[in-house]
């Protein structure tokens, strides 16, 4: 294979390169390296991550999604990526039901698509599951320079550390986020979500994503933020919360059975990358050079 077809997609500015691996057949040991190369902005296609459409391991799933971050690490799940993935497979007729079963490293994820009269997906509601809380608003020593902060650590298929702040004005999301992400308390690293409460049903969230850096939006981060506020008594069940991110708004609903996140997804363009040229490109330090701010 000398060329690789891909589809560029985005959900609230969180952008992805979707590759149909049923056709491409990328070796598992090469997927991380490929993601690290093709995600580099200014040198390649550029994205926050790569979504691989794969054949499910059992017939109990409709499809399987693999997620690789821009640094080449594999993630368990991605909320915005799942919406993009669901739109792609539904509009191409790969799944006929509006409610599909997607296999991920985090287990079963069930997105539901809303379509218009022409069959185009306009919105996707994803069941994000039930959280596991590890720390609840505990004092956390970051380092000698930053001192202690209060955070809540939880897992929603992937790990999150939620920090409630008064405003973003004096906050260096990249610096603080990176320090928490790579802290020894999180041996597998963690996503870091900074939350400003505007009103009972509206919040602002900025997320430093593990293996990526700050992104314009994060679906699991937005959900983890609302779950944390619920745990602390600020948000009730069955009260939809509007989450404002840099890339757009998401709606998170907490039910007895778990959390739901609803938002848009868009197909940006389709393209082809020449693999020989991609691997020959001299990309400096591609494992760590993240440039999301160039968008």
ChimeraX commands (.cxc) that place a marker at each C-alpha (Angstrom):
marker #1 position 0.00,0.00,0.00 radius 0.5
marker #1 position 1.50,3.31,-1.10 radius 0.5
marker #1 position -1.44,5.62,-0.39 radius 0.5
marker #1 position -3.79,5.90,2.53 radius 0.5
marker #1 position -7.33,7.25,2.25 radius 0.5
marker #1 position -8.67,9.24,5.18 radius 0.5
marker #1 position -11.57,11.46,6.23 radius 0.5
marker #1 position -10.99,14.59,8.30 radius 0.5
marker #1 position -13.73,15.17,10.89 radius 0.5
marker #1 position -14.34,17.47,13.85 radius 0.5
marker #1 position -16.62,17.71,16.83 radius 0.5
marker #1 position -16.68,21.19,18.40 radius 0.5
marker #1 position -13.22,21.84,16.99 radius 0.5
marker #1 position -11.74,18.63,18.40 radius 0.5
marker #1 position -10.48,17.22,15.10 radius 0.5
marker #1 position -9.67,13.72,13.94 radius 0.5
marker #1 position -8.35,11.76,11.00 radius 0.5
marker #1 position -10.64,8.77,10.44 radius 0.5
marker #1 position -9.13,5.76,8.67 radius 0.5
marker #1 position -11.15,2.74,7.55 radius 0.5
marker #1 position -8.79,0.04,8.78 radius 0.5
marker #1 position -10.98,-2.70,7.35 radius 0.5
marker #1 position -9.56,-1.63,3.98 radius 0.5
marker #1 position -6.20,-0.21,5.03 radius 0.5
marker #1 position -5.15,-3.08,7.28 radius 0.5
marker #1 position -2.55,-1.08,9.22 radius 0.5
marker #1 position -0.46,-3.42,11.45 radius 0.5
marker #1 position -1.25,-2.85,15.14 radius 0.5
marker #1 position 2.38,-2.09,15.98 radius 0.5
marker #1 position 2.44,0.67,13.33 radius 0.5
marker #1 position -0.73,2.54,14.30 radius 0.5
marker #1 position 0.83,4.66,17.03 radius 0.5
marker #1 position 3.73,5.71,14.82 radius 0.5
marker #1 position 1.37,6.53,11.96 radius 0.5
marker #1 position -0.82,8.63,14.27 radius 0.5
marker #1 position 2.22,10.52,15.57 radius 0.5
marker #1 position 3.25,11.41,12.03 radius 0.5
marker #1 position -0.07,12.17,10.36 radius 0.5
marker #1 position -1.38,14.34,13.25 radius 0.5
marker #1 position 1.45,16.87,13.14 radius 0.5
marker #1 position 0.11,20.28,12.22 radius 0.5
marker #1 position 2.22,22.18,9.70 radius 0.5
marker #1 position 4.02,19.00,8.63 radius 0.5
marker #1 position 1.18,16.65,7.74 radius 0.5
marker #1 position -2.63,16.50,7.74 radius 0.5
marker #1 position -2.83,17.66,11.34 radius 0.5
marker #1 position -5.33,16.59,14.02 radius 0.5
marker #1 position -5.80,15.90,17.71 radius 0.5
marker #1 position -5.99,12.18,17.05 radius 0.5
marker #1 position -6.68,9.28,14.69 radius 0.5
marker #1 position -9.83,7.14,14.71 radius 0.5
marker #1 position -9.50,3.66,13.20 radius 0.5
marker #1 position -12.67,1.95,11.99 radius 0.5
marker #1 position -12.12,-1.75,12.67 radius 0.5
marker #1 position -13.95,-5.07,12.49 radius 0.5
marker #1 position -15.38,-5.86,15.97 radius 0.5
marker #1 position -13.92,-8.77,17.90 radius 0.5
marker #1 position -17.35,-10.35,18.49 radius 0.5
marker #1 position -20.76,-10.21,16.81 radius 0.5
marker #1 position -22.25,-8.50,19.87 radius 0.5
marker #1 position -20.86,-5.20,18.53 radius 0.5
marker #1 position -21.71,-3.41,15.30 radius 0.5
marker #1 position -18.29,-1.83,14.76 radius 0.5
marker #1 position -15.03,-1.20,16.64 radius 0.5
marker #1 position -13.22,2.11,17.16 radius 0.5
marker #1 position -9.57,2.54,18.07 radius 0.5
marker #1 position -8.33,5.97,19.18 radius 0.5
marker #1 position -4.72,7.16,19.00 radius 0.5
marker #1 position -3.62,10.53,20.35 radius 0.5
marker #1 position -1.39,12.96,18.48 radius 0.5
marker #1 position 1.67,11.71,20.39 radius 0.5
marker #1 position 1.04,8.14,19.20 radius 0.5
marker #1 position -0.39,6.81,22.47 radius 0.5
marker #1 position -3.62,4.80,22.40 radius 0.5
marker #1 position -6.63,6.13,24.31 radius 0.5
marker #1 position -9.46,4.09,25.78 radius 0.5
marker #1 position -12.23,6.31,24.45 radius 0.5
marker #1 position -12.98,9.77,23.10 radius 0.5
marker #1 position -16.38,11.47,23.38 radius 0.5
marker #1 position -16.03,13.93,20.50 radius 0.5
marker #1 position -14.31,11.25,18.45 radius 0.5
marker #1 position -17.19,8.85,19.08 radius 0.5
marker #1 position -19.68,11.34,17.67 radius 0.5
marker #1 position -17.56,11.77,14.54 radius 0.5
marker #1 position -17.20,8.01,14.25 radius 0.5
marker #1 position -20.96,7.44,14.62 radius 0.5
marker #1 position -21.75,10.01,11.94 radius 0.5
marker #1 position -19.27,8.41,9.55 radius 0.5
marker #1 position -20.49,4.83,9.91 radius 0.5
marker #1 position -24.20,5.75,9.84 radius 0.5
marker #1 position -24.08,8.03,6.81 radius 0.5
marker #1 position -22.11,5.42,4.87 radius 0.5
marker #1 position -24.62,2.69,5.69 radius 0.5
marker #1 position -22.17,0.60,7.69 radius 0.5
marker #1 position -24.68,0.57,10.56 radius 0.5
marker #1 position -28.39,0.78,9.77 radius 0.5
marker #1 position -29.74,1.41,13.24 radius 0.5
marker #1 position -29.74,4.92,14.69 radius 0.5
marker #1 position -28.58,3.37,17.96 radius 0.5
marker #1 position -25.34,1.48,17.49 radius 0.5
marker #1 position -23.03,-0.67,19.62 radius 0.5
marker #1 position -19.40,0.39,19.33 radius 0.5
marker #1 position -16.54,-1.62,20.77 radius 0.5
marker #1 position -13.73,0.41,22.37 radius 0.5
marker #1 position -10.89,-0.17,24.83 radius 0.5
marker #1 position -13.26,1.28,27.43 radius 0.5
marker #1 position -15.86,-1.35,26.56 radius 0.5
marker #1 position -19.27,-0.90,24.96 radius 0.5
marker #1 position -20.21,2.65,23.95 radius 0.5
marker #1 position -23.70,3.34,22.57 radius 0.5
marker #1 position -24.15,6.46,20.40 radius 0.5
marker #1 position -27.57,7.46,19.06 radius 0.5
marker #1 position -27.81,9.61,15.94 radius 0.5
marker #1 position -30.48,12.13,14.98 radius 0.5
marker #1 position -30.97,12.54,11.24 radius 0.5
marker #1 position -32.77,15.01,8.99 radius 0.5
marker #1 position -35.20,14.19,6.18 radius 0.5
marker #1 position -32.26,13.54,3.81 radius 0.5
marker #1 position -30.67,11.03,6.14 radius 0.5
marker #1 position -27.82,13.32,7.23 radius 0.5
marker #1 position -26.74,13.09,10.87 radius 0.5
marker #1 position -27.42,16.38,12.66 radius 0.5
marker #1 position -26.66,15.47,16.28 radius 0.5
marker #1 position -25.32,12.52,18.26 radius 0.5
marker #1 position -26.14,11.52,21.82 radius 0.5
marker #1 position -23.59,9.20,23.43 radius 0.5
marker #1 position -24.07,7.13,26.55 radius 0.5
marker #1 position -20.80,7.77,28.38 radius 0.5
marker #1 position -21.28,5.23,31.14 radius 0.5
marker #1 position -20.93,5.32,34.92 radius 0.5
marker #1 position -17.93,7.03,36.53 radius 0.5
marker #1 position -15.49,5.59,39.05 radius 0.5
marker #1 position -14.28,8.26,41.49 radius 0.5
marker #1 position -10.79,7.92,42.96 radius 0.5
marker #1 position -10.42,11.31,44.66 radius 0.5
marker #1 position -13.19,13.79,45.48 radius 0.5
marker #1 position -12.07,17.42,45.89 radius 0.5
marker #1 position -8.87,16.45,47.68 radius 0.5
marker #1 position -5.82,18.64,48.13 radius 0.5
marker #1 position -3.20,17.59,45.61 radius 0.5
marker #1 position 0.46,18.61,45.62 radius 0.5
marker #1 position 1.47,19.37,42.02 radius 0.5
marker #1 position 5.10,20.50,42.43 radius 0.5
marker #1 position 7.25,23.01,44.33 radius 0.5
marker #1 position 6.39,25.87,41.94 radius 0.5
marker #1 position 2.64,25.32,41.79 radius 0.5
marker #1 position 2.05,24.01,45.28 radius 0.5
marker #1 position -1.31,22.42,46.13 radius 0.5
marker #1 position -4.60,22.52,44.31 radius 0.5
marker #1 position -7.97,20.87,44.89 radius 0.5
marker #1 position -8.96,18.23,42.35 radius 0.5
marker #1 position -11.31,15.33,41.75 radius 0.5
marker #1 position -9.97,12.26,39.97 radius 0.5
marker #1 position -12.31,9.88,38.19 radius 0.5
marker #1 position -12.46,7.42,35.33 radius 0.5
marker #1 position -15.05,7.50,32.58 radius 0.5
marker #1 position -13.44,4.79,30.51 radius 0.5
marker #1 position -10.42,7.08,30.42 radius 0.5
marker #1 position -8.90,9.02,33.36 radius 0.5
marker #1 position -9.73,12.63,34.25 radius 0.5
marker #1 position -8.62,15.09,36.90 radius 0.5
marker #1 position -11.17,17.89,37.37 radius 0.5
marker #1 position -10.13,21.23,38.85 radius 0.5
marker #1 position -12.76,23.89,39.66 radius 0.5
marker #1 position -11.42,27.43,39.20 radius 0.5
marker #1 position -12.92,30.90,39.61 radius 0.5
marker #1 position -11.87,32.01,36.10 radius 0.5
marker #1 position -9.47,31.24,33.27 radius 0.5
marker #1 position -7.93,34.72,33.35 radius 0.5
marker #1 position -4.78,33.84,35.30 radius 0.5
marker #1 position -4.72,30.16,34.35 radius 0.5
marker #1 position -1.97,28.70,32.16 radius 0.5
marker #1 position -3.82,25.59,31.00 radius 0.5
marker #1 position -0.82,24.12,29.17 radius 0.5
marker #1 position 1.61,24.55,32.04 radius 0.5
marker #1 position -0.70,23.39,34.84 radius 0.5
marker #1 position -2.34,20.72,32.71 radius 0.5
marker #1 position 0.98,19.17,31.70 radius 0.5
marker #1 position 2.21,19.13,35.29 radius 0.5
marker #1 position -0.88,17.26,36.47 radius 0.5
marker #1 position -1.08,14.99,33.40 radius 0.5
marker #1 position 2.40,13.57,33.97 radius 0.5
marker #1 position 2.30,13.57,37.79 radius 0.5
marker #1 position 3.54,10.37,39.46 radius 0.5
marker #1 position 0.08,9.98,41.02 radius 0.5
marker #1 position -1.18,9.14,37.53 radius 0.5
marker #1 position 1.15,6.40,36.22 radius 0.5
marker #1 position -0.83,6.14,32.99 radius 0.5
marker #1 position -1.18,9.94,32.78 radius 0.5
marker #1 position -4.53,11.71,32.92 radius 0.5
marker #1 position -6.69,14.23,31.11 radius 0.5
marker #1 position -7.07,17.47,33.07 radius 0.5
marker #1 position -10.30,19.51,33.03 radius 0.5
marker #1 position -10.56,23.07,34.33 radius 0.5
marker #1 position -14.12,24.16,35.17 radius 0.5
marker #1 position -15.70,27.56,35.73 radius 0.5
marker #1 position -19.26,27.53,37.08 radius 0.5
marker #1 position -21.41,30.17,35.37 radius 0.5
marker #1 position -24.84,29.09,36.53 radius 0.5
marker #1 position -26.47,25.95,37.82 radius 0.5
marker #1 position -26.98,24.60,34.31 radius 0.5
marker #1 position -24.12,26.27,32.44 radius 0.5
marker #1 position -20.37,25.85,32.82 radius 0.5
marker #1 position -17.17,26.58,30.91 radius 0.5
marker #1 position -14.59,23.86,30.48 radius 0.5
marker #1 position -11.05,23.83,29.14 radius 0.5
marker #1 position -9.27,20.49,28.83 radius 0.5
marker #1 position -5.64,19.49,28.60 radius 0.5
marker #1 position -5.90,16.13,26.89 radius 0.5
marker #1 position -3.49,13.35,27.71 radius 0.5
marker #1 position -1.03,12.89,24.85 radius 0.5
marker #1 position -2.33,15.92,22.95 radius 0.5
marker #1 position -2.28,19.19,24.92 radius 0.5
marker #1 position -5.14,21.65,25.24 radius 0.5
marker #1 position -7.84,20.95,22.68 radius 0.5
marker #1 position -10.78,23.07,21.59 radius 0.5
marker #1 position -13.21,20.62,23.18 radius 0.5
marker #1 position -13.31,17.27,24.97 radius 0.5
marker #1 position -16.46,15.16,25.22 radius 0.5
marker #1 position -15.33,12.91,28.07 radius 0.5
marker #1 position -13.81,15.94,29.82 radius 0.5
marker #1 position -17.07,17.87,29.61 radius 0.5
marker #1 position -18.94,14.85,30.96 radius 0.5
marker #1 position -16.40,14.26,33.75 radius 0.5
marker #1 position -16.75,17.93,34.74 radius 0.5
marker #1 position -20.53,17.70,35.11 radius 0.5
marker #1 position -20.23,14.40,36.99 radius 0.5
marker #1 position -17.82,16.06,39.41 radius 0.5
marker #1 position -20.18,18.98,40.00 radius 0.5
marker #1 position -22.97,16.49,40.66 radius 0.5
marker #1 position -20.77,14.63,43.14 radius 0.5
marker #1 position -20.11,17.92,44.95 radius 0.5
marker #1 position -23.81,18.80,45.05 radius 0.5
marker #1 position -23.85,21.62,42.49 radius 0.5
marker #1 position -25.76,19.77,39.76 radius 0.5
marker #1 position -28.78,17.48,40.09 radius 0.5
marker #1 position -29.74,14.41,38.13 radius 0.5
marker #1 position -32.05,14.93,35.14 radius 0.5
marker #1 position -30.96,18.56,34.76 radius 0.5
marker #1 position -29.23,19.02,31.37 radius 0.5
marker #1 position -26.07,21.12,31.69 radius 0.5
marker #1 position -24.75,23.22,28.81 radius 0.5
marker #1 position -20.97,22.94,28.62 radius 0.5
marker #1 position -19.27,25.82,26.82 radius 0.5
marker #1 position -15.92,24.84,25.28 radius 0.5
marker #1 position -13.63,26.83,23.01 radius 0.5
marker #1 position -14.94,24.91,20.00 radius 0.5
marker #1 position -18.66,24.93,20.78 radius 0.5
marker #1 position -21.35,23.74,23.17 radius 0.5
marker #1 position -22.16,20.26,24.42 radius 0.5
marker #1 position -25.09,19.13,26.54 radius 0.5
marker #1 position -24.48,16.67,29.36 radius 0.5
marker #1 position -27.35,14.84,31.07 radius 0.5
marker #1 position -26.97,12.73,34.19 radius 0.5
marker #1 position -29.44,9.89,34.65 radius 0.5
marker #1 position -29.72,7.06,37.16 radius 0.5
marker #1 position -28.12,4.68,34.64 radius 0.5
marker #1 position -25.21,6.98,33.81 radius 0.5
marker #1 position -24.15,10.05,31.83 radius 0.5
marker #1 position -25.08,11.17,28.32 radius 0.5
marker #1 position -23.30,13.73,26.16 radius 0.5
marker #1 position -24.94,15.31,23.10 radius 0.5
marker #1 position -23.31,17.43,20.44 radius 0.5
marker #1 position -22.51,17.90,16.75 radius 0.5
marker #1 position -20.01,16.26,14.42 radius 0.5
marker #1 position -18.92,17.41,10.99 radius 0.5
marker #1 position -17.09,15.88,8.07 radius 0.5
marker #1 position -14.48,18.38,6.88 radius 0.5
marker #1 position -12.98,16.69,3.81 radius 0.5
marker #1 position -11.68,13.44,2.36 radius 0.5
marker #1 position -8.10,13.00,1.22 radius 0.5
marker #1 position -5.21,10.71,0.42 radius 0.5
marker #1 position -1.76,10.74,1.99 radius 0.5
marker #1 position 1.29,9.20,0.32 radius 0.5
marker #1 position 2.83,6.94,2.93 radius 0.5
marker #1 position 6.35,7.05,1.52 radius 0.5
marker #1 position 6.38,10.84,1.67 radius 0.5
marker #1 position 4.83,10.81,5.14 radius 0.5
marker #1 position 7.52,8.56,6.59 radius 0.5
marker #1 position 10.31,10.37,4.76 radius 0.5
marker #1 position 9.25,13.77,6.12 radius 0.5
marker #1 position 11.70,15.21,8.62 radius 0.5
marker #1 position 9.37,16.00,11.48 radius 0.5
marker #1 position 11.34,17.16,14.54 radius 0.5
marker #1 position 10.46,15.43,17.79 radius 0.5
marker #1 position 7.05,14.37,16.46 radius 0.5
marker #1 position 6.20,12.44,19.62 radius 0.5
marker #1 position 5.97,15.62,21.65 radius 0.5
marker #1 position 5.47,18.53,19.29 radius 0.5
marker #1 position 1.83,19.50,19.65 radius 0.5
marker #1 position 0.61,22.70,18.02 radius 0.5
marker #1 position -3.13,22.89,18.54 radius 0.5
marker #1 position -2.92,26.68,18.88 radius 0.5
marker #1 position -2.11,27.00,15.17 radius 0.5
marker #1 position -5.75,26.33,14.29 radius 0.5
marker link #1:1,2 radius 0.2
marker link #1:2,3 radius 0.2
marker link #1:3,4 radius 0.2
marker link #1:4,5 radius 0.2
marker link #1:5,6 radius 0.2
marker link #1:6,7 radius 0.2
marker link #1:7,8 radius 0.2
marker link #1:8,9 radius 0.2
marker link #1:9,10 radius 0.2
marker link #1:10,11 radius 0.2
marker link #1:11,12 radius 0.2
marker link #1:12,13 radius 0.2
marker link #1:13,14 radius 0.2
marker link #1:14,15 radius 0.2
marker link #1:15,16 radius 0.2
marker link #1:16,17 radius 0.2
marker link #1:17,18 radius 0.2
marker link #1:18,19 radius 0.2
marker link #1:19,20 radius 0.2
marker link #1:20,21 radius 0.2
marker link #1:21,22 radius 0.2
marker link #1:22,23 radius 0.2
marker link #1:23,24 radius 0.2
marker link #1:24,25 radius 0.2
marker link #1:25,26 radius 0.2
marker link #1:26,27 radius 0.2
marker link #1:27,28 radius 0.2
marker link #1:28,29 radius 0.2
marker link #1:29,30 radius 0.2
marker link #1:30,31 radius 0.2
marker link #1:31,32 radius 0.2
marker link #1:32,33 radius 0.2
marker link #1:33,34 radius 0.2
marker link #1:34,35 radius 0.2
marker link #1:35,36 radius 0.2
marker link #1:36,37 radius 0.2
marker link #1:37,38 radius 0.2
marker link #1:38,39 radius 0.2
marker link #1:39,40 radius 0.2
marker link #1:40,41 radius 0.2
marker link #1:41,42 radius 0.2
marker link #1:42,43 radius 0.2
marker link #1:43,44 radius 0.2
marker link #1:44,45 radius 0.2
marker link #1:45,46 radius 0.2
marker link #1:46,47 radius 0.2
marker link #1:47,48 radius 0.2
marker link #1:48,49 radius 0.2
marker link #1:49,50 radius 0.2
marker link #1:50,51 radius 0.2
marker link #1:51,52 radius 0.2
marker link #1:52,53 radius 0.2
marker link #1:53,54 radius 0.2
marker link #1:54,55 radius 0.2
marker link #1:55,56 radius 0.2
marker link #1:56,57 radius 0.2
marker link #1:57,58 radius 0.2
marker link #1:58,59 radius 0.2
marker link #1:59,60 radius 0.2
marker link #1:60,61 radius 0.2
marker link #1:61,62 radius 0.2
marker link #1:62,63 radius 0.2
marker link #1:63,64 radius 0.2
marker link #1:64,65 radius 0.2
marker link #1:65,66 radius 0.2
marker link #1:66,67 radius 0.2
marker link #1:67,68 radius 0.2
marker link #1:68,69 radius 0.2
marker link #1:69,70 radius 0.2
marker link #1:70,71 radius 0.2
marker link #1:71,72 radius 0.2
marker link #1:72,73 radius 0.2
marker link #1:73,74 radius 0.2
marker link #1:74,75 radius 0.2
marker link #1:75,76 radius 0.2
marker link #1:76,77 radius 0.2
marker link #1:77,78 radius 0.2
marker link #1:78,79 radius 0.2
marker link #1:79,80 radius 0.2
marker link #1:80,81 radius 0.2
marker link #1:81,82 radius 0.2
marker link #1:82,83 radius 0.2
marker link #1:83,84 radius 0.2
marker link #1:84,85 radius 0.2
marker link #1:85,86 radius 0.2
marker link #1:86,87 radius 0.2
marker link #1:87,88 radius 0.2
marker link #1:88,89 radius 0.2
marker link #1:89,90 radius 0.2
marker link #1:90,91 radius 0.2
marker link #1:91,92 radius 0.2
marker link #1:92,93 radius 0.2
marker link #1:93,94 radius 0.2
marker link #1:94,95 radius 0.2
marker link #1:95,96 radius 0.2
marker link #1:96,97 radius 0.2
marker link #1:97,98 radius 0.2
marker link #1:98,99 radius 0.2
marker link #1:99,100 radius 0.2
marker link #1:100,101 radius 0.2
marker link #1:101,102 radius 0.2
marker link #1:102,103 radius 0.2
marker link #1:103,104 radius 0.2
marker link #1:104,105 radius 0.2
marker link #1:105,106 radius 0.2
marker link #1:106,107 radius 0.2
marker link #1:107,108 radius 0.2
marker link #1:108,109 radius 0.2
marker link #1:109,110 radius 0.2
marker link #1:110,111 radius 0.2
marker link #1:111,112 radius 0.2
marker link #1:112,113 radius 0.2
marker link #1:113,114 radius 0.2
marker link #1:114,115 radius 0.2
marker link #1:115,116 radius 0.2
marker link #1:116,117 radius 0.2
marker link #1:117,118 radius 0.2
marker link #1:118,119 radius 0.2
marker link #1:119,120 radius 0.2
marker link #1:120,121 radius 0.2
marker link #1:121,122 radius 0.2
marker link #1:122,123 radius 0.2
marker link #1:123,124 radius 0.2
marker link #1:124,125 radius 0.2
marker link #1:125,126 radius 0.2
marker link #1:126,127 radius 0.2
marker link #1:127,128 radius 0.2
marker link #1:128,129 radius 0.2
marker link #1:129,130 radius 0.2
marker link #1:130,131 radius 0.2
marker link #1:131,132 radius 0.2
marker link #1:132,133 radius 0.2
marker link #1:133,134 radius 0.2
marker link #1:134,135 radius 0.2
marker link #1:135,136 radius 0.2
marker link #1:136,137 radius 0.2
marker link #1:137,138 radius 0.2
marker link #1:138,139 radius 0.2
marker link #1:139,140 radius 0.2
marker link #1:140,141 radius 0.2
marker link #1:141,142 radius 0.2
marker link #1:142,143 radius 0.2
marker link #1:143,144 radius 0.2
marker link #1:144,145 radius 0.2
marker link #1:145,146 radius 0.2
marker link #1:146,147 radius 0.2
marker link #1:147,148 radius 0.2
marker link #1:148,149 radius 0.2
marker link #1:149,150 radius 0.2
marker link #1:150,151 radius 0.2
marker link #1:151,152 radius 0.2
marker link #1:152,153 radius 0.2
marker link #1:153,154 radius 0.2
marker link #1:154,155 radius 0.2
marker link #1:155,156 radius 0.2
marker link #1:156,157 radius 0.2
marker link #1:157,158 radius 0.2
marker link #1:158,159 radius 0.2
marker link #1:159,160 radius 0.2
marker link #1:160,161 radius 0.2
marker link #1:161,162 radius 0.2
marker link #1:162,163 radius 0.2
marker link #1:163,164 radius 0.2
marker link #1:164,165 radius 0.2
marker link #1:165,166 radius 0.2
marker link #1:166,167 radius 0.2
marker link #1:167,168 radius 0.2
marker link #1:168,169 radius 0.2
marker link #1:169,170 radius 0.2
marker link #1:170,171 radius 0.2
marker link #1:171,172 radius 0.2
marker link #1:172,173 radius 0.2
marker link #1:173,174 radius 0.2
marker link #1:174,175 radius 0.2
marker link #1:175,176 radius 0.2
marker link #1:176,177 radius 0.2
marker link #1:177,178 radius 0.2
marker link #1:178,179 radius 0.2
marker link #1:179,180 radius 0.2
marker link #1:180,181 radius 0.2
marker link #1:181,182 radius 0.2
marker link #1:182,183 radius 0.2
marker link #1:183,184 radius 0.2
marker link #1:184,185 radius 0.2
marker link #1:185,186 radius 0.2
marker link #1:186,187 radius 0.2
marker link #1:187,188 radius 0.2
marker link #1:188,189 radius 0.2
marker link #1:189,190 radius 0.2
marker link #1:190,191 radius 0.2
marker link #1:191,192 radius 0.2
marker link #1:192,193 radius 0.2
marker link #1:193,194 radius 0.2
marker link #1:194,195 radius 0.2
marker link #1:195,196 radius 0.2
marker link #1:196,197 radius 0.2
marker link #1:197,198 radius 0.2
marker link #1:198,199 radius 0.2
marker link #1:199,200 radius 0.2
marker link #1:200,201 radius 0.2
marker link #1:201,202 radius 0.2
marker link #1:202,203 radius 0.2
marker link #1:203,204 radius 0.2
marker link #1:204,205 radius 0.2
marker link #1:205,206 radius 0.2
marker link #1:206,207 radius 0.2
marker link #1:207,208 radius 0.2
marker link #1:208,209 radius 0.2
marker link #1:209,210 radius 0.2
marker link #1:210,211 radius 0.2
marker link #1:211,212 radius 0.2
marker link #1:212,213 radius 0.2
marker link #1:213,214 radius 0.2
marker link #1:214,215 radius 0.2
marker link #1:215,216 radius 0.2
marker link #1:216,217 radius 0.2
marker link #1:217,218 radius 0.2
marker link #1:218,219 radius 0.2
marker link #1:219,220 radius 0.2
marker link #1:220,221 radius 0.2
marker link #1:221,222 radius 0.2
marker link #1:222,223 radius 0.2
marker link #1:223,224 radius 0.2
marker link #1:224,225 radius 0.2
marker link #1:225,226 radius 0.2
marker link #1:226,227 radius 0.2
marker link #1:227,228 radius 0.2
marker link #1:228,229 radius 0.2
marker link #1:229,230 radius 0.2
marker link #1:230,231 radius 0.2
marker link #1:231,232 radius 0.2
marker link #1:232,233 radius 0.2
marker link #1:233,234 radius 0.2
marker link #1:234,235 radius 0.2
marker link #1:235,236 radius 0.2
marker link #1:236,237 radius 0.2
marker link #1:237,238 radius 0.2
marker link #1:238,239 radius 0.2
marker link #1:239,240 radius 0.2
marker link #1:240,241 radius 0.2
marker link #1:241,242 radius 0.2
marker link #1:242,243 radius 0.2
marker link #1:243,244 radius 0.2
marker link #1:244,245 radius 0.2
marker link #1:245,246 radius 0.2
marker link #1:246,247 radius 0.2
marker link #1:247,248 radius 0.2
marker link #1:248,249 radius 0.2
marker link #1:249,250 radius 0.2
marker link #1:250,251 radius 0.2
marker link #1:251,252 radius 0.2
marker link #1:252,253 radius 0.2
marker link #1:253,254 radius 0.2
marker link #1:254,255 radius 0.2
marker link #1:255,256 radius 0.2
marker link #1:256,257 radius 0.2
marker link #1:257,258 radius 0.2
marker link #1:258,259 radius 0.2
marker link #1:259,260 radius 0.2
marker link #1:260,261 radius 0.2
marker link #1:261,262 radius 0.2
marker link #1:262,263 radius 0.2
marker link #1:263,264 radius 0.2
marker link #1:264,265 radius 0.2
marker link #1:265,266 radius 0.2
marker link #1:266,267 radius 0.2
marker link #1:267,268 radius 0.2
marker link #1:268,269 radius 0.2
marker link #1:269,270 radius 0.2
marker link #1:270,271 radius 0.2
marker link #1:271,272 radius 0.2
marker link #1:272,273 radius 0.2
marker link #1:273,274 radius 0.2
marker link #1:274,275 radius 0.2
marker link #1:275,276 radius 0.2
marker link #1:276,277 radius 0.2
marker link #1:277,278 radius 0.2
marker link #1:278,279 radius 0.2
marker link #1:279,280 radius 0.2
marker link #1:280,281 radius 0.2
marker link #1:281,282 radius 0.2
marker link #1:282,283 radius 0.2
marker link #1:283,284 radius 0.2
marker link #1:284,285 radius 0.2
marker link #1:285,286 radius 0.2
marker link #1:286,287 radius 0.2
marker link #1:287,288 radius 0.2
marker link #1:288,289 radius 0.2
marker link #1:289,290 radius 0.2
marker link #1:290,291 radius 0.2
marker link #1:291,292 radius 0.2
marker link #1:292,293 radius 0.2
marker link #1:293,294 radius 0.2
marker link #1:294,295 radius 0.2
view
